[in-house]
Amino acid sequence: MPVVRLAGSIARDLAGGAEEVEVRATTFGALVRELEARFPGLGRAAERGMALAVDGVIVQGDYAASFADAREVVLIPAIGGG
């Protein structure tokens, strides 16, 4: 099962202080649903204000993005710009 590292205090706070979580999900959409079920509020936070870094590539808002074969998966605060 994939291990997702949680970057940022909001994610860790919502996950009870965990720095990483083992998940069954292999896509961003499934991750959002699983995190919300396990840690109420974290799935919503991931969906609204976070991005997923899969092997160093930022995935933001792509619910079909797969990380089944990834070596590194990190949930990070979203990167804003303008």
mmCIF file of the N, C-alpha and C atoms, coordinates in Angstrom:
data_MODEL
# 
_entry.id   MODEL 
# 
loop_
_atom_site.group_PDB 
_atom_site.id 
_atom_site.type_symbol 
_atom_site.label_atom_id 
_atom_site.label_alt_id 
_atom_site.label_comp_id 
_atom_site.label_asym_id 
_atom_site.label_entity_id 
_atom_site.label_seq_id 
_atom_site.pdbx_PDB_ins_code 
_atom_site.Cartn_x 
_atom_site.Cartn_y 
_atom_site.Cartn_z 
_atom_site.occupancy 
_atom_site.B_iso_or_equiv 
_atom_site.pdbx_formal_charge 
_atom_site.auth_seq_id 
_atom_site.auth_comp_id 
_atom_site.auth_asym_id 
_atom_site.auth_atom_id 
_atom_site.pdbx_PDB_model_num 
ATOM 1   N N  . MET A 1 1  ? 0.831   -1.183 0.000   1.00 0.00 ? 1  MET A N  1 
ATOM 2   C CA . MET A 1 1  ? 0.000   0.000  0.000   1.00 0.00 ? 1  MET A CA 1 
ATOM 3   C C  . MET A 1 1  ? 0.873   1.244  0.000   1.00 0.00 ? 1  MET A C  1 
ATOM 4   N N  . PRO A 1 2  ? 0.432   2.277  -0.731  1.00 0.00 ? 2  PRO A N  1 
ATOM 5   C CA . PRO A 1 2  ? 1.204   3.514  -0.767  1.00 0.00 ? 2  PRO A CA 1 
ATOM 6   C C  . PRO A 1 2  ? 1.258   4.210  0.590   1.00 0.00 ? 2  PRO A C  1 
ATOM 7   N N  . VAL A 1 3  ? 2.353   4.900  0.830   1.00 0.00 ? 3  VAL A N  1 
ATOM 8   C CA . VAL A 1 3  ? 2.509   5.727  2.023   1.00 0.00 ? 3  VAL A CA 1 
ATOM 9   C C  . VAL A 1 3  ? 2.539   7.175  1.552   1.00 0.00 ? 3  VAL A C  1 
ATOM 10  N N  . VAL A 1 4  ? 1.687   7.993  2.145   1.00 0.00 ? 4  VAL A N  1 
ATOM 11  C CA . VAL A 1 4  ? 1.598   9.406  1.790   1.00 0.00 ? 4  VAL A CA 1 
ATOM 12  C C  . VAL A 1 4  ? 2.155   10.227 2.940   1.00 0.00 ? 4  VAL A C  1 
ATOM 13  N N  . ARG A 1 5  ? 3.187   11.030 2.644   1.00 0.00 ? 5  ARG A N  1 
ATOM 14  C CA . ARG A 1 5  ? 3.735   11.940 3.645   1.00 0.00 ? 5  ARG A CA 1 
ATOM 15  C C  . ARG A 1 5  ? 2.865   13.182 3.709   1.00 0.00 ? 5  ARG A C  1 
ATOM 16  N N  . LEU A 1 6  ? 2.651   13.688 4.904   1.00 0.00 ? 6  LEU A N  1 
ATOM 17  C CA . LEU A 1 6  ? 1.830   14.873 5.111   1.00 0.00 ? 6  LEU A CA 1 
ATOM 18  C C  . LEU A 1 6  ? 2.724   16.058 5.430   1.00 0.00 ? 6  LEU A C  1 
ATOM 19  N N  . ALA A 1 7  ? 2.758   17.037 4.544   1.00 0.00 ? 7  ALA A N  1 
ATOM 20  C CA . ALA A 1 7  ? 3.553   18.246 4.755   1.00 0.00 ? 7  ALA A CA 1 
ATOM 21  C C  . ALA A 1 7  ? 2.612   19.360 5.180   1.00 0.00 ? 7  ALA A C  1 
ATOM 22  N N  . GLY A 1 8  ? 3.031   20.150 6.108   1.00 0.00 ? 8  GLY A N  1 
ATOM 23  C CA . GLY A 1 8  ? 2.209   21.267 6.570   1.00 0.00 ? 8  GLY A CA 1 
ATOM 24  C C  . GLY A 1 8  ? 1.463   20.914 7.839   1.00 0.00 ? 8  GLY A C  1 
ATOM 25  N N  . SER A 1 9  ? 1.352   21.893 8.692   1.00 0.00 ? 9  SER A N  1 
ATOM 26  C CA . SER A 1 9  ? 0.754   21.653 10.001  1.00 0.00 ? 9  SER A CA 1 
ATOM 27  C C  . SER A 1 9  ? -0.732  21.346 9.922   1.00 0.00 ? 9  SER A C  1 
ATOM 28  N N  . ILE A 1 10 ? -1.456  21.913 8.960   1.00 0.00 ? 10 ILE A N  1 
ATOM 29  C CA . ILE A 1 10 ? -2.896  21.647 8.866   1.00 0.00 ? 10 ILE A CA 1 
ATOM 30  C C  . ILE A 1 10 ? -3.137  20.161 8.619   1.00 0.00 ? 10 ILE A C  1 
ATOM 31  N N  . ALA A 1 11 ? -2.430  19.578 7.677   1.00 0.00 ? 11 ALA A N  1 
ATOM 32  C CA . ALA A 1 11 ? -2.607  18.153 7.380   1.00 0.00 ? 11 ALA A CA 1 
ATOM 33  C C  . ALA A 1 11 ? -2.261  17.299 8.587   1.00 0.00 ? 11 ALA A C  1 
ATOM 34  N N  . ARG A 1 12 ? -1.141  17.590 9.225   1.00 0.00 ? 12 ARG A N  1 
ATOM 35  C CA . ARG A 1 12 ? -0.735  16.805 10.395  1.00 0.00 ? 12 ARG A CA 1 
ATOM 36  C C  . ARG A 1 12 ? -1.721  16.977 11.543  1.00 0.00 ? 12 ARG A C  1 
ATOM 37  N N  . ASP A 1 13 ? -2.208  18.193 11.746  1.00 0.00 ? 13 ASP A N  1 
ATOM 38  C CA . ASP A 1 13 ? -3.179  18.430 12.811  1.00 0.00 ? 13 ASP A CA 1 
ATOM 39  C C  . ASP A 1 13 ? -4.450  17.623 12.575  1.00 0.00 ? 13 ASP A C  1 
ATOM 40  N N  . LEU A 1 14 ? -4.945  17.601 11.356  1.00 0.00 ? 14 LEU A N  1 
ATOM 41  C CA . LEU A 1 14 ? -6.166  16.866 11.039  1.00 0.00 ? 14 LEU A CA 1 
ATOM 42  C C  . LEU A 1 14 ? -5.961  15.353 11.086  1.00 0.00 ? 14 LEU A C  1 
ATOM 43  N N  . ALA A 1 15 ? -4.714  14.921 10.949  1.00 0.00 ? 15 ALA A N  1 
ATOM 44  C CA . ALA A 1 15 ? -4.402  13.485 10.988  1.00 0.00 ? 15 ALA A CA 1 
ATOM 45  C C  . ALA A 1 15 ? -3.886  13.064 12.357  1.00 0.00 ? 15 ALA A C  1 
ATOM 46  N N  . GLY A 1 16 ? -4.170  13.853 13.369  1.00 0.00 ? 16 GLY A N  1 
ATOM 47  C CA . GLY A 1 16 ? -3.778  13.494 14.726  1.00 0.00 ? 16 GLY A CA 1 
ATOM 48  C C  . GLY A 1 16 ? -2.279  13.497 14.959  1.00 0.00 ? 16 GLY A C  1 
ATOM 49  N N  . GLY A 1 17 ? -1.559  14.335 14.219  1.00 0.00 ? 17 GLY A N  1 
ATOM 50  C CA . GLY A 1 17 ? -0.120  14.452 14.398  1.00 0.00 ? 17 GLY A CA 1 
ATOM 51  C C  . GLY A 1 17 ? 0.710   13.530 13.517  1.00 0.00 ? 17 GLY A C  1 
ATOM 52  N N  . ALA A 1 18 ? 0.060   12.673 12.749  1.00 0.00 ? 18 ALA A N  1 
ATOM 53  C CA . ALA A 1 18 ? 0.794   11.748 11.878  1.00 0.00 ? 18 ALA A CA 1 
ATOM 54  C C  . ALA A 1 18 ? 1.570   12.516 10.808  1.00 0.00 ? 18 ALA A C  1 
ATOM 55  N N  . GLU A 1 19 ? 2.780   12.075 10.535  1.00 0.00 ? 19 GLU A N  1 
ATOM 56  C CA . GLU A 1 19 ? 3.579   12.674 9.477   1.00 0.00 ? 19 GLU A CA 1 
ATOM 57  C C  . GLU A 1 19 ? 3.437   11.919 8.170   1.00 0.00 ? 19 GLU A C  1 
ATOM 58  N N  . GLU A 1 20 ? 2.966   10.687 8.257   1.00 0.00 ? 20 GLU A N  1 
ATOM 59  C CA . GLU A 1 20 ? 2.672   9.914  7.057   1.00 0.00 ? 20 GLU A CA 1 
ATOM 60  C C  . GLU A 1 20 ? 1.592   8.890  7.372   1.00 0.00 ? 20 GLU A C  1 
ATOM 61  N N  . VAL A 1 21 ? 0.839   8.531  6.322   1.00 0.00 ? 21 VAL A N  1 
ATOM 62  C CA . VAL A 1 21 ? -0.243  7.571  6.488   1.00 0.00 ? 21 VAL A CA 1 
ATOM 63  C C  . VAL A 1 21 ? -0.182  6.555  5.352   1.00 0.00 ? 21 VAL A C  1 
ATOM 64  N N  . GLU A 1 22 ? -0.462  5.320  5.680   1.00 0.00 ? 22 GLU A N  1 
ATOM 65  C CA . GLU A 1 22 ? -0.547  4.267  4.678   1.00 0.00 ? 22 GLU A CA 1 
ATOM 66  C C  . GLU A 1 22 ? -1.979  4.251  4.166   1.00 0.00 ? 22 GLU A C  1 
ATOM 67  N N  . VAL A 1 23 ? -2.135  4.221  2.848   1.00 0.00 ? 23 VAL A N  1 
ATOM 68  C CA . VAL A 1 23 ? -3.468  4.297  2.253   1.00 0.00 ? 23 VAL A CA 1 
ATOM 69  C C  . VAL A 1 23 ? -3.670  3.176  1.240   1.00 0.00 ? 23 VAL A C  1 
ATOM 70  N N  . ARG A 1 24 ? -4.924  2.885  0.971   1.00 0.00 ? 24 ARG A N  1 
ATOM 71  C CA . ARG A 1 24 ? -5.278  1.930  -0.090  1.00 0.00 ? 24 ARG A CA 1 
ATOM 72  C C  . ARG A 1 24 ? -5.441  2.641  -1.421  1.00 0.00 ? 24 ARG A C  1 
ATOM 73  N N  . ALA A 1 25 ? -5.742  3.918  -1.372  1.00 0.00 ? 25 ALA A N  1 
ATOM 74  C CA . ALA A 1 25 ? -5.986  4.725  -2.571  1.00 0.00 ? 25 ALA A CA 1 
ATOM 75  C C  . ALA A 1 25 ? -4.773  4.727  -3.491  1.00 0.00 ? 25 ALA A C  1 
ATOM 76  N N  . THR A 1 26 ? -5.037  4.827  -4.790  1.00 0.00 ? 26 THR A N  1 
ATOM 77  C CA . THR A 1 26 ? -3.949  4.940  -5.763  1.00 0.00 ? 26 THR A CA 1 
ATOM 78  C C  . THR A 1 26 ? -4.176  6.099  -6.741  1.00 0.00 ? 26 THR A C  1 
ATOM 79  N N  . THR A 1 27 ? -5.232  6.888  -6.512  1.00 0.00 ? 27 THR A N  1 
ATOM 80  C CA . THR A 1 27 ? -5.470  8.102  -7.295  1.00 0.00 ? 27 THR A CA 1 
ATOM 81  C C  . THR A 1 27 ? -5.764  9.240  -6.328  1.00 0.00 ? 27 THR A C  1 
ATOM 82  N N  . PHE A 1 28 ? -5.603  10.466 -6.797  1.00 0.00 ? 28 PHE A N  1 
ATOM 83  C CA . PHE A 1 28 ? -5.868  11.620 -5.941  1.00 0.00 ? 28 PHE A CA 1 
ATOM 84  C C  . PHE A 1 28 ? -7.326  11.643 -5.478  1.00 0.00 ? 28 PHE A C  1 
ATOM 85  N N  . GLY A 1 29 ? -8.267  11.352 -6.373  1.00 0.00 ? 29 GLY A N  1 
ATOM 86  C CA . GLY A 1 29 ? -9.680  11.342 -6.007  1.00 0.00 ? 29 GLY A CA 1 
ATOM 87  C C  . GLY A 1 29 ? -9.986  10.331 -4.911  1.00 0.00 ? 29 GLY A C  1 
ATOM 88  N N  . ALA A 1 30 ? -9.453  9.124  -5.058  1.00 0.00 ? 30 ALA A N  1 
ATOM 89  C CA . ALA A 1 30 ? -9.664  8.092  -4.039  1.00 0.00 ? 30 ALA A CA 1 
ATOM 90  C C  . ALA A 1 30 ? -8.971  8.481  -2.733  1.00 0.00 ? 30 ALA A C  1 
ATOM 91  N N  . LEU A 1 31 ? -7.826  9.151  -2.822  1.00 0.00 ? 31 LEU A N  1 
ATOM 92  C CA . LEU A 1 31 ? -7.117  9.600  -1.626  1.00 0.00 ? 31 LEU A CA 1 
ATOM 93  C C  . LEU A 1 31 ? -7.961  10.604 -0.848  1.00 0.00 ? 31 LEU A C  1 
ATOM 94  N N  . VAL A 1 32 ? -8.559  11.557 -1.556  1.00 0.00 ? 32 VAL A N  1 
ATOM 95  C CA . VAL A 1 32 ? -9.413  12.556 -0.903  1.00 0.00 ? 32 VAL A CA 1 
ATOM 96  C C  . VAL A 1 32 ? -10.525 11.858 -0.129  1.00 0.00 ? 32 VAL A C  1 
ATOM 97  N N  . ARG A 1 33 ? -11.198 10.897 -0.759  1.00 0.00 ? 33 ARG A N  1 
ATOM 98  C CA . ARG A 1 33 ? -12.301 10.185 -0.104  1.00 0.00 ? 33 ARG A CA 1 
ATOM 99  C C  . ARG A 1 33 ? -11.809 9.371  1.092   1.00 0.00 ? 33 ARG A C  1 
ATOM 100 N N  . GLU A 1 34 ? -10.678 8.676  0.934   1.00 0.00 ? 34 GLU A N  1 
ATOM 101 C CA . GLU A 1 34 ? -10.157 7.857  2.028   1.00 0.00 ? 34 GLU A CA 1 
ATOM 102 C C  . GLU A 1 34 ? -9.720  8.715  3.212   1.00 0.00 ? 34 GLU A C  1 
ATOM 103 N N  . LEU A 1 35 ? -9.034  9.806  2.937   1.00 0.00 ? 35 LEU A N  1 
ATOM 104 C CA . LEU A 1 35 ? -8.584  10.678 4.023   1.00 0.00 ? 35 LEU A CA 1 
ATOM 105 C C  . LEU A 1 35 ? -9.772  11.284 4.767   1.00 0.00 ? 35 LEU A C  1 
ATOM 106 N N  . GLU A 1 36 ? -10.807 11.661 4.038   1.00 0.00 ? 36 GLU A N  1 
ATOM 107 C CA . GLU A 1 36 ? -11.984 12.245 4.688   1.00 0.00 ? 36 GLU A CA 1 
ATOM 108 C C  . GLU A 1 36 ? -12.665 11.219 5.586   1.00 0.00 ? 36 GLU A C  1 
ATOM 109 N N  . ALA A 1 37 ? -12.720 9.970  5.143   1.00 0.00 ? 37 ALA A N  1 
ATOM 110 C CA . ALA A 1 37 ? -13.348 8.916  5.948   1.00 0.00 ? 37 ALA A CA 1 
ATOM 111 C C  . ALA A 1 37 ? -12.530 8.611  7.206   1.00 0.00 ? 37 ALA A C  1 
ATOM 112 N N  . ARG A 1 38 ? -11.214 8.617  7.078   1.00 0.00 ? 38 ARG A N  1 
ATOM 113 C CA . ARG A 1 38 ? -10.346 8.268  8.207   1.00 0.00 ? 38 ARG A CA 1 
ATOM 114 C C  . ARG A 1 38 ? -10.069 9.425  9.139   1.00 0.00 ? 38 ARG A C  1 
ATOM 115 N N  . PHE A 1 39 ? -9.923  10.621 8.560   1.00 0.00 ? 39 PHE A N  1 
ATOM 116 C CA . PHE A 1 39 ? -9.573  11.819 9.327   1.00 0.00 ? 39 PHE A CA 1 
ATOM 117 C C  . PHE A 1 39 ? -10.509 12.952 8.904   1.00 0.00 ? 39 PHE A C  1 
ATOM 118 N N  . PRO A 1 40 ? -11.700 13.041 9.503   1.00 0.00 ? 40 PRO A N  1 
ATOM 119 C CA . PRO A 1 40 ? -12.668 14.052 9.085   1.00 0.00 ? 40 PRO A CA 1 
ATOM 120 C C  . PRO A 1 40 ? -12.050 15.444 8.951   1.00 0.00 ? 40 PRO A C  1 
ATOM 121 N N  . GLY A 1 41 ? -12.278 16.040 7.793   1.00 0.00 ? 41 GLY A N  1 
ATOM 122 C CA . GLY A 1 41 ? -11.747 17.370 7.498   1.00 0.00 ? 41 GLY A CA 1 
ATOM 123 C C  . GLY A 1 41 ? -10.501 17.322 6.635   1.00 0.00 ? 41 GLY A C  1 
ATOM 124 N N  . LEU A 1 42 ? -9.720  16.246 6.706   1.00 0.00 ? 42 LEU A N  1 
ATOM 125 C CA . LEU A 1 42 ? -8.477  16.183 5.941   1.00 0.00 ? 42 LEU A CA 1 
ATOM 126 C C  . LEU A 1 42 ? -8.734  15.992 4.451   1.00 0.00 ? 42 LEU A C  1 
ATOM 127 N N  . GLY A 1 43 ? -9.711  15.202 4.102   1.00 0.00 ? 43 GLY A N  1 
ATOM 128 C CA . GLY A 1 43 ? -10.043 15.032 2.685   1.00 0.00 ? 43 GLY A CA 1 
ATOM 129 C C  . GLY A 1 43 ? -10.488 16.339 2.060   1.00 0.00 ? 43 GLY A C  1 
ATOM 130 N N  . ARG A 1 44 ? -11.346 17.067 2.773   1.00 0.00 ? 44 ARG A N  1 
ATOM 131 C CA . ARG A 1 44 ? -11.790 18.382 2.281   1.00 0.00 ? 44 ARG A CA 1 
ATOM 132 C C  . ARG A 1 44 ? -10.624 19.346 2.158   1.00 0.00 ? 44 ARG A C  1 
ATOM 133 N N  . ALA A 1 45 ? -9.735  19.344 3.155   1.00 0.00 ? 45 ALA A N  1 
ATOM 134 C CA . ALA A 1 45 ? -8.562  20.220 3.107   1.00 0.00 ? 45 ALA A CA 1 
ATOM 135 C C  . ALA A 1 45 ? -7.671  19.861 1.921   1.00 0.00 ? 45 ALA A C  1 
ATOM 136 N N  . ALA A 1 46 ? -7.505  18.568 1.679   1.00 0.00 ? 46 ALA A N  1 
ATOM 137 C CA . ALA A 1 46 ? -6.690  18.112 0.546   1.00 0.00 ? 46 ALA A CA 1 
ATOM 138 C C  . ALA A 1 46 ? -7.301  18.571 -0.766  1.00 0.00 ? 46 ALA A C  1 
ATOM 139 N N  . GLU A 1 47 ? -8.606  18.493 -0.845  1.00 0.00 ? 47 GLU A N  1 
ATOM 140 C CA . GLU A 1 47 ? -9.316  18.854 -2.067  1.00 0.00 ? 47 GLU A CA 1 
ATOM 141 C C  . GLU A 1 47 ? -9.287  20.352 -2.327  1.00 0.00 ? 47 GLU A C  1 
ATOM 142 N N  . ARG A 1 48 ? -9.412  21.145 -1.286  1.00 0.00 ? 48 ARG A N  1 
ATOM 143 C CA . ARG A 1 48 ? -9.552  22.592 -1.449  1.00 0.00 ? 48 ARG A CA 1 
ATOM 144 C C  . ARG A 1 48 ? -8.250  23.366 -1.408  1.00 0.00 ? 48 ARG A C  1 
ATOM 145 N N  . GLY A 1 49 ? -7.296  22.917 -0.606  1.00 0.00 ? 49 GLY A N  1 
ATOM 146 C CA . GLY A 1 49 ? -6.122  23.760 -0.416  1.00 0.00 ? 49 GLY A CA 1 
ATOM 147 C C  . GLY A 1 49 ? -4.806  23.022 -0.414  1.00 0.00 ? 49 GLY A C  1 
ATOM 148 N N  . MET A 1 50 ? -4.780  21.826 -1.036  1.00 0.00 ? 50 MET A N  1 
ATOM 149 C CA . MET A 1 50 ? -3.532  21.075 -1.044  1.00 0.00 ? 50 MET A CA 1 
ATOM 150 C C  . MET A 1 50 ? -3.281  20.513 -2.438  1.00 0.00 ? 50 MET A C  1 
ATOM 151 N N  . ALA A 1 51 ? -2.060  20.102 -2.639  1.00 0.00 ? 51 ALA A N  1 
ATOM 152 C CA . ALA A 1 51 ? -1.664  19.464 -3.886  1.00 0.00 ? 51 ALA A CA 1 
ATOM 153 C C  . ALA A 1 51 ? -0.925  18.181 -3.535  1.00 0.00 ? 51 ALA A C  1 
ATOM 154 N N  . LEU A 1 52 ? -0.782  17.329 -4.510  1.00 0.00 ? 52 LEU A N  1 
ATOM 155 C CA . LEU A 1 52 ? -0.083  16.072 -4.327  1.00 0.00 ? 52 LEU A CA 1 
ATOM 156 C C  . LEU A 1 52 ? 1.197   16.123 -5.150  1.00 0.00 ? 52 LEU A C  1 
ATOM 157 N N  . ALA A 1 53 ? 2.302   15.780 -4.542  1.00 0.00 ? 53 ALA A N  1 
ATOM 158 C CA . ALA A 1 53 ? 3.568   15.673 -5.270  1.00 0.00 ? 53 ALA A CA 1 
ATOM 159 C C  . ALA A 1 53 ? 3.853   14.183 -5.421  1.00 0.00 ? 53 ALA A C  1 
ATOM 160 N N  . VAL A 1 54 ? 3.926   13.739 -6.662  1.00 0.00 ? 54 VAL A N  1 
ATOM 161 C CA . VAL A 1 54 ? 4.173   12.326 -6.959  1.00 0.00 ? 54 VAL A CA 1 
ATOM 162 C C  . VAL A 1 54 ? 5.530   12.233 -7.636  1.00 0.00 ? 54 VAL A C  1 
ATOM 163 N N  . ASP A 1 55 ? 6.479   11.640 -6.934  1.00 0.00 ? 55 ASP A N  1 
ATOM 164 C CA . ASP A 1 55 ? 7.854   11.549 -7.426  1.00 0.00 ? 55 ASP A CA 1 
ATOM 165 C C  . ASP A 1 55 ? 8.363   12.905 -7.917  1.00 0.00 ? 55 ASP A C  1 
ATOM 166 N N  . GLY A 1 56 ? 8.052   13.952 -7.142  1.00 0.00 ? 56 GLY A N  1 
ATOM 167 C CA . GLY A 1 56 ? 8.558   15.287 -7.435  1.00 0.00 ? 56 GLY A CA 1 
ATOM 168 C C  . GLY A 1 56 ? 7.728   16.101 -8.407  1.00 0.00 ? 56 GLY A C  1 
ATOM 169 N N  . VAL A 1 57 ? 6.653   15.542 -8.954  1.00 0.00 ? 57 VAL A N  1 
ATOM 170 C CA . VAL A 1 57 ? 5.794   16.260 -9.897  1.00 0.00 ? 57 VAL A CA 1 
ATOM 171 C C  . VAL A 1 57 ? 4.521   16.668 -9.172  1.00 0.00 ? 57 VAL A C  1 
ATOM 172 N N  . ILE A 1 58 ? 4.196   17.968 -9.235  1.00 0.00 ? 58 ILE A N  1 
ATOM 173 C CA . ILE A 1 58 ? 3.013   18.488 -8.555  1.00 0.00 ? 58 ILE A CA 1 
ATOM 174 C C  . ILE A 1 58 ? 1.761   18.119 -9.342  1.00 0.00 ? 58 ILE A C  1 
ATOM 175 N N  . VAL A 1 59 ? 0.804   17.544 -8.618  1.00 0.00 ? 59 VAL A N  1 
ATOM 176 C CA . VAL A 1 59 ? -0.502  17.189 -9.177  1.00 0.00 ? 59 VAL A CA 1 
ATOM 177 C C  . VAL A 1 59 ? -1.520  17.962 -8.354  1.00 0.00 ? 59 VAL A C  1 
ATOM 178 N N  . GLN A 1 60 ? -2.209  18.894 -8.980  1.00 0.00 ? 60 GLN A N  1 
ATOM 179 C CA . GLN A 1 60 ? -3.170  19.710 -8.234  1.00 0.00 ? 60 GLN A CA 1 
ATOM 180 C C  . GLN A 1 60 ? -4.503  19.681 -8.965  1.00 0.00 ? 60 GLN A C  1 
ATOM 181 N N  . GLY A 1 61 ? -5.513  19.094 -8.314  1.00 0.00 ? 61 GLY A N  1 
ATOM 182 C CA . GLY A 1 61 ? -6.852  19.074 -8.883  1.00 0.00 ? 61 GLY A CA 1 
ATOM 183 C C  . GLY A 1 61 ? -7.099  17.993 -9.919  1.00 0.00 ? 61 GLY A C  1 
ATOM 184 N N  . ASP A 1 62 ? -6.151  17.129 -10.188 1.00 0.00 ? 62 ASP A N  1 
ATOM 185 C CA . ASP A 1 62 ? -6.328  16.036 -11.159 1.00 0.00 ? 62 ASP A CA 1 
ATOM 186 C C  . ASP A 1 62 ? -6.746  14.785 -10.391 1.00 0.00 ? 62 ASP A C  1 
ATOM 187 N N  . TYR A 1 63 ? -8.053  14.566 -10.317 1.00 0.00 ? 63 TYR A N  1 
ATOM 188 C CA . TYR A 1 63 ? -8.583  13.483 -9.498  1.00 0.00 ? 63 TYR A CA 1 
ATOM 189 C C  . TYR A 1 63 ? -8.226  12.100 -10.024 1.00 0.00 ? 63 TYR A C  1 
ATOM 190 N N  . ALA A 1 64 ? -7.863  11.993 -11.295 1.00 0.00 ? 64 ALA A N  1 
ATOM 191 C CA . ALA A 1 64 ? -7.494  10.700 -11.872 1.00 0.00 ? 64 ALA A CA 1 
ATOM 192 C C  . ALA A 1 64 ? -5.994  10.431 -11.776 1.00 0.00 ? 64 ALA A C  1 
ATOM 193 N N  . ALA A 1 65 ? -5.229  11.402 -11.275 1.00 0.00 ? 65 ALA A N  1 
ATOM 194 C CA . ALA A 1 65 ? -3.774  11.237 -11.179 1.00 0.00 ? 65 ALA A CA 1 
ATOM 195 C C  . ALA A 1 65 ? -3.442  10.017 -10.319 1.00 0.00 ? 65 ALA A C  1 
ATOM 196 N N  . SER A 1 66 ? -2.683  9.105  -10.906 1.00 0.00 ? 66 SER A N  1 
ATOM 197 C CA . SER A 1 66 ? -2.351  7.856  -10.218 1.00 0.00 ? 66 SER A CA 1 
ATOM 198 C C  . SER A 1 66 ? -0.983  7.932  -9.552  1.00 0.00 ? 66 SER A C  1 
ATOM 199 N N  . PHE A 1 67 ? -0.884  7.287  -8.399  1.00 0.00 ? 67 PHE A N  1 
ATOM 200 C CA . PHE A 1 67 ? 0.408   7.164  -7.729  1.00 0.00 ? 67 PHE A CA 1 
ATOM 201 C C  . PHE A 1 67 ? 0.657   5.723  -7.319  1.00 0.00 ? 67 PHE A C  1 
ATOM 202 N N  . ALA A 1 68 ? 0.039   4.788  -8.041  1.00 0.00 ? 68 ALA A N  1 
ATOM 203 C CA . ALA A 1 68 ? 0.147   3.367  -7.706  1.00 0.00 ? 68 ALA A CA 1 
ATOM 204 C C  . ALA A 1 68 ? 1.596   2.880  -7.711  1.00 0.00 ? 68 ALA A C  1 
ATOM 205 N N  . ASP A 1 69 ? 2.403   3.376  -8.637  1.00 0.00 ? 69 ASP A N  1 
ATOM 206 C CA . ASP A 1 69 ? 3.786   2.911  -8.760  1.00 0.00 ? 69 ASP A CA 1 
ATOM 207 C C  . ASP A 1 69 ? 4.805   3.935  -8.278  1.00 0.00 ? 69 ASP A C  1 
ATOM 208 N N  . ALA A 1 70 ? 4.347   4.965  -7.590  1.00 0.00 ? 70 ALA A N  1 
ATOM 209 C CA . ALA A 1 70 ? 5.241   6.045  -7.162  1.00 0.00 ? 70 ALA A CA 1 
ATOM 210 C C  . ALA A 1 70 ? 6.139   5.608  -6.013  1.00 0.00 ? 70 ALA A C  1 
ATOM 211 N N  . ARG A 1 71 ? 7.319   6.203  -5.971  1.00 0.00 ? 71 ARG A N  1 
ATOM 212 C CA . ARG A 1 71 ? 8.242   5.969  -4.857  1.00 0.00 ? 71 ARG A CA 1 
ATOM 213 C C  . ARG A 1 71 ? 8.041   6.987  -3.757  1.00 0.00 ? 71 ARG A C  1 
ATOM 214 N N  . GLU A 1 72 ? 7.596   8.196  -4.130  1.00 0.00 ? 72 GLU A N  1 
ATOM 215 C CA . GLU A 1 72 ? 7.397   9.247  -3.139  1.00 0.00 ? 72 GLU A CA 1 
ATOM 216 C C  . GLU A 1 72 ? 6.072   9.954  -3.416  1.00 0.00 ? 72 GLU A C  1 
ATOM 217 N N  . VAL A 1 73 ? 5.219   10.020 -2.393  1.00 0.00 ? 73 VAL A N  1 
ATOM 218 C CA . VAL A 1 73 ? 3.925   10.700 -2.490  1.00 0.00 ? 73 VAL A CA 1 
ATOM 219 C C  . VAL A 1 73 ? 3.826   11.633 -1.288  1.00 0.00 ? 73 VAL A C  1 
ATOM 220 N N  . VAL A 1 74 ? 3.646   12.932 -1.561  1.00 0.00 ? 74 VAL A N  1 
ATOM 221 C CA . VAL A 1 74 ? 3.601   13.924 -0.487  1.00 0.00 ? 74 VAL A CA 1 
ATOM 222 C C  . VAL A 1 74 ? 2.387   14.823 -0.696  1.00 0.00 ? 74 VAL A C  1 
ATOM 223 N N  . LEU A 1 75 ? 1.575   14.982 0.322   1.00 0.00 ? 75 LEU A N  1 
ATOM 224 C CA . LEU A 1 75 ? 0.457   15.906 0.312   1.00 0.00 ? 75 LEU A CA 1 
ATOM 225 C C  . LEU A 1 75 ? 0.968   17.213 0.880   1.00 0.00 ? 75 LEU A C  1 
ATOM 226 N N  . ILE A 1 76 ? 0.926   18.271 0.064   1.00 0.00 ? 76 ILE A N  1 
ATOM 227 C CA . ILE A 1 76 ? 1.510   19.561 0.434   1.00 0.00 ? 76 ILE A CA 1 
ATOM 228 C C  . ILE A 1 76 ? 0.483   20.686 0.312   1.00 0.00 ? 76 ILE A C  1 
ATOM 229 N N  . PRO A 1 77 ? 0.692   21.796 1.020   1.00 0.00 ? 77 PRO A N  1 
ATOM 230 C CA . PRO A 1 77 ? -0.174  22.950 0.827   1.00 0.00 ? 77 PRO A CA 1 
ATOM 231 C C  . PRO A 1 77 ? -0.107  23.370 -0.641  1.00 0.00 ? 77 PRO A C  1 
ATOM 232 N N  . ALA A 1 78 ? -1.254  23.771 -1.196  1.00 0.00 ? 78 ALA A N  1 
ATOM 233 C CA . ALA A 1 78 ? -1.322  24.161 -2.602  1.00 0.00 ? 78 ALA A CA 1 
ATOM 234 C C  . ALA A 1 78 ? -0.372  25.311 -2.889  1.00 0.00 ? 78 ALA A C  1 
ATOM 235 N N  . ILE A 1 79 ? 0.125   25.323 -4.103  1.00 0.00 ? 79 ILE A N  1 
ATOM 236 C CA . ILE A 1 79 ? 1.034   26.355 -4.537  1.00 0.00 ? 79 ILE A CA 1 
ATOM 237 C C  . ILE A 1 79 ? 0.217   27.394 -5.297  1.00 0.00 ? 79 ILE A C  1 
ATOM 238 N N  . GLY A 1 80 ? 0.180   28.606 -4.763  1.00 0.00 ? 80 GLY A N  1 
ATOM 239 C CA . GLY A 1 80 ? -0.571  29.673 -5.420  1.00 0.00 ? 80 GLY A CA 1 
ATOM 240 C C  . GLY A 1 80 ? 0.330   30.482 -6.330  1.00 0.00 ? 80 GLY A C  1 
ATOM 241 N N  . GLY A 1 81 ? -0.267  31.227 -7.147  1.00 0.00 ? 81 GLY A N  1 
ATOM 242 C CA . GLY A 1 81 ? 0.518   32.061 -8.050  1.00 0.00 ? 81 GLY A CA 1 
ATOM 243 C C  . GLY A 1 81 ? -0.386  33.085 -8.699  1.00 0.00 ? 81 GLY A C  1 
ATOM 244 N N  . GLY A 1 82 ? 0.208   33.922 -9.424  1.00 0.00 ? 82 GLY A N  1 
ATOM 245 C CA . GLY A 1 82 ? -0.625  34.915 -10.091 1.00 0.00 ? 82 GLY A CA 1 
ATOM 246 C C  . GLY A 1 82 ? 0.170   35.802 -10.970 1.00 0.00 ? 82 GLY A C  1 
# 
